[in-house]
Amino acid sequence: MNKMVKKSEMVSLATGLTRPSRDEAEAAVRTLIRWAGDDPDREGLVGTPDRVVRSYEEFFRGYDEDPREMLQRTFEEVEGYDEVVVLRDIRLESHCEHHMVPIIGKVHVGYLPDKRVVGISKLARVVDAFAFRLQIQEKLTAQIANTLQEVLQPRGVAVVIEAAHQCMTTRGVHKSDVAMVTSRMLGAFRDNGETRREFLTMIGRTSV
């Protein structure tokens, strides 16, 4: 069953919170434009509130998606395959919950199946469902790994995220070319050094 929330309901599936109306959201953008020192009624900005709200619908669509529902369909006809499954270099686009500026990077996901596997596109969709929300990287890493472990119940899950945060590169300390790396290892990836090293080798890392 598709659990996407209808826009008319104005309720976040992820939080259960009631959203302001679209008109209220556009009015808030107009206020920010005035606060920045410009005129929201001038030609170049008159359509900006609508464009920003439509952009936010895309940037934060994860609040209307259920990552657990995405993992419900699995496959058991795998001819006994019981080795590590890895999806690496999943593009990450998220927004920092502290400054609401982009977090851009990549996610590597691995799991050790226990009799059943899931379609690889579902792994990427789970990443996006959590990423398209206001986030910190540590929480995002844990949410992806914990959800895969809870729903798929594999013998282990590994998630590594490498990302640049524009709250650090375009403001504040202005340090470019800095990447933050986070990881969460569960089950066999935490308990078995050989399994963990196999995953890290597959994603091109020696450690995290």
N, C-alpha and C positions, 0 to 999 in steps of 0.2 A: 504494500500500500504506500502511495506517495504521501509523505507527510509535509509537503510544502505548505506553508501557511498562505492563505489568500490575503492579498494586500488590503482588501476591504476590512479584514478582521483587525488589522493594526495591532497585532499581538506578536511578540517574539517567541518563536518555538523554543529557542534555547534558554531564555530567561523567564518567559511568562509575563514579561512587562508589557504594558500597553504603550504603544508608540504615540507621539504627537501626530497631528494631521500633517499632510503634505504642505498645506498653506503655512502652518506654524514652522515647519522646517525651513521653508523658503524665507520666511520672515527672519529667522535666526541668522541665515546667511547674509541677508541684507544688513542686519545689525553688525555682523563681523566686518563687512565691507566698509561700513561707516566708521567702525572702530579703527580699522586700518588707515583711515584718512581719505577715503575716496567716496565718490558719489555713485550709489547703486543704480541711479536713474540715467547715468550717461550712456551713450550708445554702446560702448564696448562692454559694459557691465550689466545692462538691463536684463539680459537672458542668463546671467551667471547663476543666480539662485536656483533656477530650474535645472541647469546643467550640473551644479554641485550636488543637488539632491539625487538626480539620476545616477551620478557617479557613486554616491554613497550606497545606493541600492545595489550596485555591482560590488563595491569594495567590501561591503558587510553582509553579503547574501548568506554567509554561513550561519547567521542567527535564525534563518528560516530552513535550515537543513538538519537532518538527524543522522549523524555519522554511524550510529549503531544500526539503523535501518539499512544503510548501504551495504552492510556486511552479512545480511541475512541469507543471501543465496550463495551456497558453497557447492563444491564438487568433490565427490568421493572416488570417481573413476580416474585414478591417477597411476594405475599400474604399480602400486606400492611405493611410489616416490616418497622419500622421507628425508631428503636433504634440504639445505637452506634455500629459501626463496628470497631473492633480493630485488628490489626496485630502487635504482639509484638515480641521483641527479633530478629528482622531481623539483621543478621550479617552485620556489616559495615566494608568494606575494602576500604580505600581511601589513598590519599597521600597529605601531607602538601605542599601548594604552595610556602611556604617560604624556606623549606629545602629539599623538595622532598623525605621525609621519610614517612613511613606508619602511618596512623591513623587507629586504630583498635577498634571496639566497637560494639554497637547495636543500632538499631533504632526502636522506637515504633510509629506506625501510627494509627490514629483513624479518623473516619469521621461520620457525622450524615447524612444519606441519605435523599434526597428529591425525592422520587418516583423511583429512579434508583440506582443500585449498580454496582460495577465493580468487575471482577474476582480478588481474593486476590493475585494471582501470579503477577498481573499487578502492585500492590502496591510495591511489592519487586523489580520488574524490574525498576520502576521509581526511587526507592532509588539507585539502582546500576547505572542507567544511569547518575545520577548526581555525585555519589560517585566515579566512575571510571574516574575522571578528577582531575586536580590539584585543591585543595580545601582549604578553612578554614571552620571550623565546623559551625560557625554562618551563613555563606552564604549557606552552604549545607542545613541546617535546614530550612531556608527561602525558598529556591528553591523548596524543596519537598512539603512543605505546600502550597505555592502559586500556584504551578502547579496543585495540586489536587483540590484546590478551584476554579481555573479558568476554568478547563476542566470539572470537574464533577458537579460543582455548587451545592454542598450539603448545608445543613444548618450550617455546621461548619467543621473545620479540626483541628486536633491536631497532632503535631509532637514533639517527645522528642528524643534527641540523647545523649547517654552516651559513651564516647570514651577516649582511652589513646593515647597520641601523642608522637611518638618516638623522635620528635624534643625536647621533654622535658625529656623523660626517658632515652635516650641513648646518649644524647649530652647536652651541655649547663649546666643546673643546676642538671642534673642526678637525678631527683626525680621519683622514681618508685612508682607503686601503686597509681598513681594520675589519676583520671578520670575527664574529663570536661563534664558538663551537659548543654545542650542548649534546648530551647523549643520555639515553635511558636504556638499560639492558635488563631484561626480565627472563626468568626461567633459565634455560640452558645457556643463554648468552651472558648471564651474570655468573652462573655457577661453573661453567666449563670454559677454561681459558682457550682451548683449541677451537671451540665453536665461535667464540668471540673473535679470535684472530682470523678465522676464515671469513667472517663477515667484514671485518675491517680491511682485509686484503681485497675483497670483492669490490669495496667502494673506494679503493685506492688510498687507504690510510694505514699507518702502522700503529697509531694510538689515538685516543681522544682525551 
